[in-house]
Amino acid sequence: MVVLMSEESTHPYVHTALRYHEAVARLAPPEELEDFLHPDMVHTQLPNALFPAGVERDLTATLAASATARSLLTGQDYKVLNAVASGSQVALEVVWSGTLAVPFGTLPAGHIMRAHIAAFLEFRDGKIIAQRNYDCYEPLPA
């Protein structure tokens, strides 16, 4: 993971958000990701090219999705362009890329997908209780 912010925030939740994205980027096992997540967490992905209706996941479904990603991708990278925090919330501006391990729809294995992401994380008891992602995927081949 690359952090491109001009100066990294000293806010503790920014540090936690960056560590969480580092773990996600290296396709860490669900048990490791669970350390960052509150038991009552909800992850919302707003409608996008992969999830036209959007999707909302609880902790169990979020961890299952991370396990699925481990089989779909050979690797992924997050470039954090910006991070700001206020109180118990962190906003990240991120550029994501992921290399497909297997064909996905019409995309062949080895294809690199890219998305520009705004992620909003809310913390409770030092852990992520809510994450909302606005994922804008670059055009997919027809």
ROFI-525581 format. One record per atom (N, C-alpha, C): residue in one letter; y, z negated, x negated. Coordinates in steps of 0.02 Angstrom, whole numbers, padded with zeros to 5 digits, always signed. Each point is the difference from the previous one (the first is absolute). Example, Ala and Ser with C-alpha at 12.3 -4.5 7.8 and 13.67 -1.06 7.14 Angstrom:
ROFI-525581
a-00284-00390-00660/a+00059+00000+00045/a+00060+00000-00045/s+00053+00036+00018/s+00059-00003-00042/s+00055-00037+00039/
//
This chain:
ROFI-525581
m-00059+00000-00043/m+00059+00000+00043/m+00061+00000-00045/v+00049+00039+00020/v+00063+00004-00037/v+00055-00029+00044/v+00041-00043-00028/v+00057-00027+00037/v+00062+00032-00030/l+00037+00038+00040/l+00057+00038-00024/l+00067-00031+00021/m-00002-00060+00028/m+00062-00032+00021/m+00042-00015-00062/s+00066+00002+00007/s+00043-00011-00058/s-00007-00071-00027/e-00009-00048+00044/e-00014-00067-00023/e-00047-00033+00051/e-00055-00026-00026/e-00050-00030+00044/e+00028-00064+00030/s-00006-00007+00064/s+00024-00059+00035/s-00037-00062-00023/t+00035-00055-00001/t-00032-00063-00018/t-00025-00037+00061/h+00008+00029+00059/h-00024-00031+00062/h-00076-00005-00005/p-00028-00059+00013/p-00073-00008-00008/p-00041+00046+00045/y+00025+00016+00059/y-00039+00044+00044/y+00001+00072-00025/v+00052+00021-00034/v-00001+00067-00031/v-00055+00002-00052/h-00003-00052-00041/h-00053-00003-00051/h-00069+00004+00032/t-00011-00037+00054/t-00064+00000+00034/t-00014+00069+00030/a+00050+00031+00031/a-00008+00067+00030/a-00019+00051-00054/l+00030-00005-00058/l-00017+00046-00055/l-00071-00011-00025/r-00019-00063-00007/r-00069-00016-00023/r-00051+00025+00052/y+00016-00008+00063/y-00044+00024+00054/y-00008+00076-00005/h+00055+00036-00008/h-00004+00073-00006/h-00037+00021-00063/e+00007-00038-00054/e-00039+00014-00061/e-00075-00005+00015/a-00020-00052+00036/a-00070-00009+00018/a-00024+00057+00045/v+00040+00018+00050/v-00019+00055+00044/v-00005+00065-00040/a+00046+00012-00046/a+00000+00061-00040/a-00064+00008-00041/r-00025-00054-00027/r-00061+00005-00040/r-00063-00007+00041/l+00008+00006+00067/l-00056-00003+00046/l-00041-00064-00009/a+00037-00055-00004/a-00032-00066-00008/a-00046-00014+00059/p-00052-00039-00011/p-00046-00016+00055/p+00035-00041+00054/p-00025+00004+00061/p+00031-00036+00056/p+00009-00075-00014/e-00047-00031-00034/e+00005-00072-00014/e+00063-00016-00040/e+00018+00045-00046/e+00061-00011-00040/e+00063+00011+00042/l-00001+00051+00042/l+00058+00014+00043/l+00011-00057+00049/e-00055-00030+00023/e+00005-00054+00049/e+00041-00059-00026/d+00002-00009-00066/d+00040-00054-00030/d+00074+00007+00015/f+00023+00062+00013/f+00071+00013+00014/f+00017-00005+00074/l-00051+00000+00043/l+00010+00010+00071/l-00012-00064+00041/h+00045-00012+00046/h-00006-00057+00045/h-00057+00013+00050/p-00038-00050+00020/p-00055+00011+00047/p+00022+00033+00066/d+00063-00010+00020/d+00024+00029+00063/d+00039+00065-00011/m-00008+00031-00057/m+00041+00059-00015/m-00016+00059+00045/v+00052+00042+00009/v-00005+00062+00037/v+00032+00055-00042/h-00038+00054-00011/h+00026+00058-00037/h+00010+00057+00050/t+00061+00023+00005/t+00017+00054+00046/t+00020+00062-00040/q-00034+00055+00013/q+00021+00065-00028/q+00030+00039+00058/l+00063+00017-00006/l+00033+00038+00051/l-00028+00071+00000/p+00007+00038+00054/p-00029+00068+00004/p+00019+00043-00061/n-00050+00036-00025/n+00010+00043-00058/n-00053+00056+00002/a-00002+00041-00052/a-00046+00057-00002/a-00073-00021+00004/l-00018-00057-00028/l-00070-00022+00002/l-00018-00040+00062/f+00049-00036+00026/f-00010-00041+00060/f+00054+00018+00051/p-00009+00057+00036/p+00052+00024+00045/p+00021-00051+00054/a-00046-00043+00019/a+00017-00051+00050/a+00018-00067-00033/g+00000-00001-00066/g+00011-00063-00035/g-00063-00043+00004/v+00001-00056-00034/v-00058-00045+00002/v+00024-00071-00015/e-00032-00048+00032/e+00015-00070-00013/e-00065-00035-00017/r-00001-00037-00056/r-00061-00032-00023/r+00012-00074-00011/d-00050-00041+00016/d+00002-00071-00018/d-00028-00006-00071/l-00009-00061-00023/l-00023-00011-00068/l-00068+00033-00013/t-00047-00010+00045/t-00067+00028-00009/t+00003+00076-00004/a+00036+00032+00044/a+00006+00073+00000/a+00038+00025-00061/t+00050-00038-00022/t+00038+00020-00060/t-00045-00001-00061/l-00041-00051-00007/l-00046-00004-00057/l-00054+00054+00005/a-00023+00015+00060/a-00048+00054+00009/a+00030+00067-00020/a+00064+00012+00018/a+00034+00062-00018/a+00007+00005-00076/s+00012-00056-00034/s+00005+00002-00073/s-00068+00017-00031/a-00054-00024+00029/a-00067+00017-00024/a-00013+00075+00010/t+00021+00027+00057/t-00008+00072+00013/t+00039+00041-00051/a+00061-00022-00016/a+00041+00036-00050/a-00036+00006-00066/r-00039-00051-00018/r-00037+00001-00063/r-00051+00057-00002/s-00024+00022+00058/s-00048+00055+00002/s+00034+00067+00009/l+00061+00001+00026/l+00036+00063+00011/l+00041+00023-00059/l+00021-00047-00043/l+00046+00016-00055/l-00032-00016-00068/t+00015+00042-00050/t-00021-00016-00068/t+00054-00043-00033/g+00060+00003+00026/g+00055-00040-00027/g+00062+00011+00042/q+00047-00046-00008/q+00064+00006+00034/q+00053-00034-00041/d+00062+00019+00013/d+00056-00028-00038/d+00058-00013+00048/y+00034-00054-00013/y+00061-00018+00037/y+00058-00003-00049/k+00052+00038+00012/k+00061-00005-00038/k+00051-00035+00045/v+00018-00061-00019/v+00048-00038+00040/v+00070+00019-00023/l+00037+00033+00044/l+00068+00022-00016/l+00051-00054+00013/n-00014-00042+00049/n+00048-00050+00021/n-00036-00058+00033/a+00026-00060-00009/a-00026-00059+00035/a+00058-00046+00014/v+00004-00023+00062/v+00051-00048+00018/v-00033-00055+00042/a+00028-00060-00005/a-00028-00056+00037/a+00056-00039+00034/s-00017-00027+00057/s+00046-00044+00036/s-00044-00051+00036/g+00009-00063-00017/g-00041-00052+00032/g-00073+00012-00013/s-00038+00007+00053/s-00073+00009-00006/s-00022+00073+00006/q+00048+00047-00008/q-00017+00071+00007/q+00016+00038-00064/v-00043+00050-00013/v+00010+00045-00057/v-00005+00072+00026/a+00045+00043-00023/a-00003+00071+00016/a-00011+00038-00065/l-00048+00046+00001/l-00015+00041-00058/l+00008+00073+00016/e+00030+00037-00046/e+00001+00073+00003/e-00048+00024-00053/v-00050+00039+00021/v-00057+00016-00044/v-00016+00074+00005/v-00022+00028-00057/v-00031+00066+00000/v-00074-00011-00017/w-00044+00022+00044/w-00072-00009-00008/w-00033+00066-00016/s-00051-00001-00043/s-00043+00058-00009/s-00072-00025-00004/g-00045+00039+00028/g-00070-00017+00000/g-00042+00062-00010/t-00051-00006-00043/t-00045+00056-00014/t-00064-00008+00040/l-00016+00050+00040/l-00059-00003+00043/l-00065+00002-00040/a-00045-00045+00015/a-00066-00002-00031/a-00048+00047+00036/v+00014+00011+00064/v-00043+00041+00043/v+00046+00045+00042/p-00027+00054+00028/p+00041+00041+00045/p+00025-00043+00058/f+00060+00015+00022/f+00031-00036+00056/f+00032+00051+00045/g-00031+00012+00058/g+00025+00054+00043/g-00008+00066-00037/t+00055+00037-00006/t-00002+00064-00036/t+00015-00009-00074/l+00014-00061-00022/l+00019-00012-00070/l-00062-00010-00043/p-00003+00033-00058/p-00059-00007-00043/p+00003-00064-00041/a-00058-00022-00024/a-00002-00055-00048/a+00044+00020-00059/g+00036-00048-00028/g+00045+00013-00056/g+00071+00014+00021/h+00011+00014+00064/h+00068+00013+00025/h+00042-00063-00007/i+00062+00007-00021/i+00045-00057-00006/i+00047+00001+00061/m-00005-00054+00039/m+00045-00008+00057/m+00060-00042-00023/r+00057+00011+00032/r+00061-00038-00016/r+00035-00021+00064/a+00030-00059-00003/a+00039-00025+00057/a+00059-00040-00025/h+00053+00003+00038/h+00060-00041-00013/h-00002-00055+00053/i+00003-00062-00023/i-00015-00057+00044/i+00056-00051+00000/a+00015-00025+00059/a+00040-00060+00007/a-00048-00053+00027/a-00007-00054-00037/a-00045-00054+00020/a+00040-00064+00009/f-00010-00033+00056/f+00034-00062+00015/f-00052-00055+00005/l+00006-00050-00042/l-00049-00055-00002/l+00034-00065+00020/e-00033-00038+00043/e+00023-00066+00019/e-00049-00051-00027/f+00026-00056-00025/f-00041-00051-00030/f+00001-00065+00040/r-00057-00033+00000/r-00006-00068+00027/r-00047-00038-00046/d+00020-00059-00019/d-00040-00042-00045/d-00017+00037-00065/g+00047+00042-00023/g-00010+00036-00063/g-00045+00060+00004/k-00023+00018+00060/k-00046+00056+00008/k+00030+00050+00050/i-00024+00062-00004/i+00024+00053+00044/i-00029-00010+00070/i+00044-00011+00048/i-00021-00009+00070/i+00009+00065+00040/a+00045+00043-00022/a+00011+00064+00034/a+00021+00052-00050/q-00027+00060+00009/q+00020+00057-00041/q+00008+00059+00047/r+00059+00032-00004/r+00014+00060+00039/r+00013+00056-00049/n-00037+00055+00007/n+00007+00057-00044/n+00026+00060+00039/y+00049+00033-00030/y+00025+00064+00025/y-00019+00050-00055/d-00057+00034+00009/d-00027+00045-00050/d+00019+00072+00017/c+00037+00032-00043/c+00020+00070+00009/c-00039+00042-00050/y-00055+00031+00022/y-00042+00039-00044/y+00033+00067-00015/e-00007+00022-00062/e+00023+00067-00017/e-00045+00049+00038/p+00026+00061+00013/p-00038+00048+00041/p-00071+00009-00026/l-00047-00001+00047/l-00071+00010-00017/l-00015+00074+00008/p-00042+00028-00044/p-00017+00071+00007/p-00033+00012+00068/a+00014+00058+00028/a-00028+00018+00066/a-00074+00016-00004/
//
